Amino acid sequence: MLLTKPARLALIYQRLTDAAAAASRPAALALLQRVFREVEDQHSGVSHEPEHPDRMHPPVEAMEEDLPDHPAAKRYRHKRHCTLIADNGAFEIHRFLYASQDGRKRRVGEQTDFSKPGADGQGVA
């Protein structure tokens, strides 16, 4: 059954909530990749193409960035959001917030849309 992007995102968040917590950053990354791909394969109607605009994509290793103020986590950048994954398997998905400033659309912050603690019960912070 095909679903809209917001419905697919809600399903992704539900499956991530229901999944067992990850105990490491690689395990959390694998969980995110598996859940995103399963939902998108089943409900997007779009084949698995890395840059297809009608398909939502999980974080991948190539997007990994260090966080100077948080050495126990990595950031994975996307177009309109980013994912933070800590060494303990905790992760957060942040949506970028935009506003018009000086007649231009600019990013003005981030909002945490989803958060899952690691297997140790601790979050990303």
C-alpha positions as CSV (number, residue, x, y, z in Angstrom):
1,M,0.0,0.0,0.0
2,L,1.4,3.4,-1.0
3,L,1.5,6.1,1.7
4,T,2.3,9.8,1.7
5,K,5.7,11.0,3.0
6,P,4.2,12.1,6.4
7,A,2.5,8.8,6.8
8,R,5.7,6.9,6.0
9,L,7.7,9.1,8.4
10,A,5.1,8.3,11.1
11,L,5.5,4.6,10.4
12,I,9.3,4.9,10.5
13,Y,9.1,6.6,13.8
14,Q,6.7,3.9,15.2
15,R,9.0,1.1,14.0
16,L,12.1,2.8,15.5
17,T,10.2,3.2,18.8
18,D,9.2,-0.5,18.8
19,A,12.7,-1.7,17.9
20,A,15.1,-2.8,20.6
21,A,17.6,-0.1,21.6
22,A,21.0,-0.2,19.9
23,A,24.1,-0.6,22.0
24,S,26.6,1.1,19.6
25,R,26.7,3.7,16.9
26,P,27.2,1.1,14.1
27,A,24.2,-0.8,15.4
28,A,22.0,2.3,15.6
29,L,23.1,3.3,12.1
30,A,22.2,-0.2,10.8
31,L,18.8,0.0,12.6
32,L,18.0,3.4,11.0
33,Q,19.0,2.1,7.6
34,R,17.0,-1.1,7.8
35,V,13.8,0.6,9.0
36,F,14.0,3.5,6.5
37,R,14.6,1.1,3.6
38,E,11.9,-1.4,4.7
39,V,9.2,1.3,4.9
40,E,10.3,3.1,1.7
41,D,10.5,-0.2,-0.2
42,Q,7.0,-1.2,1.0
43,H,5.1,2.1,0.9
44,S,6.8,4.7,-1.4
45,G,6.3,3.2,-4.8
46,V,9.8,4.3,-5.7
47,S,12.7,2.1,-6.4
48,H,15.8,2.4,-4.2
49,E,17.7,5.2,-5.9
50,P,20.2,7.2,-3.7
51,E,19.0,10.7,-4.7
52,H,15.3,10.1,-5.7
53,P,13.3,13.1,-4.4
54,D,10.2,11.0,-3.7
55,R,11.9,8.6,-1.4
56,M,13.2,9.3,2.2
57,H,16.7,8.1,2.8
58,P,18.5,7.0,6.0
59,P,21.8,8.3,7.2
60,V,24.8,6.8,5.6
61,E,28.5,6.6,6.6
62,A,29.5,9.1,3.8
63,M,27.4,11.8,5.6
64,E,29.2,11.4,8.9
65,E,30.7,14.5,10.6
66,D,32.5,14.9,13.9
67,L,30.8,17.1,16.6
68,P,33.7,19.1,18.2
69,D,31.6,19.8,21.4
70,H,30.4,16.2,21.6
71,P,33.1,13.6,20.8
72,A,31.0,10.6,21.7
73,A,28.5,11.3,18.9
74,K,28.5,11.8,15.1
75,R,26.2,13.9,12.9
76,Y,24.8,12.7,9.6
77,R,23.6,15.6,7.5
78,H,20.6,15.5,5.1
79,K,18.9,18.3,3.0
80,R,16.3,19.3,5.6
81,H,17.4,17.4,8.7
82,C,20.3,15.7,10.4
83,T,20.6,12.6,12.6
84,L,22.9,12.5,15.7
85,I,24.1,9.1,16.8
86,A,26.0,8.5,20.0
87,D,28.6,5.8,20.7
88,N,26.0,4.2,23.1
89,G,23.5,3.6,20.3
90,A,21.2,6.6,21.2
91,F,20.1,8.7,18.3
92,E,18.0,11.8,17.5
93,I,16.5,13.1,14.3
94,H,16.6,16.9,14.1
95,R,14.5,18.9,11.5
96,F,16.0,22.2,10.4
97,L,13.9,25.3,11.0
98,Y,13.8,28.1,8.4
99,A,12.7,31.7,8.4
100,S,12.8,34.6,6.1
101,Q,15.7,37.0,7.0
102,D,16.7,40.0,4.8
103,G,14.4,38.6,2.1
104,R,16.1,35.2,2.0
105,K,15.2,31.9,3.5
106,R,17.7,31.0,6.1
107,R,18.1,28.1,8.6
108,V,17.5,29.5,12.1
109,G,17.7,26.4,14.2
110,E,16.8,22.8,14.7
111,Q,14.0,20.9,16.3
112,T,14.3,17.3,17.7
113,D,11.5,15.3,16.0
114,F,12.5,11.9,17.2
115,S,14.8,10.6,20.0
116,K,15.7,7.0,21.1
117,P,18.0,6.2,24.0
118,G,20.7,3.6,23.6
119,A,20.7,0.2,25.2
120,D,22.2,1.7,28.4
121,G,19.1,3.9,28.8
122,Q,21.1,7.1,28.1
123,G,20.3,9.6,25.3
124,V,22.6,11.4,22.9
125,A,23.3,14.3,25.2
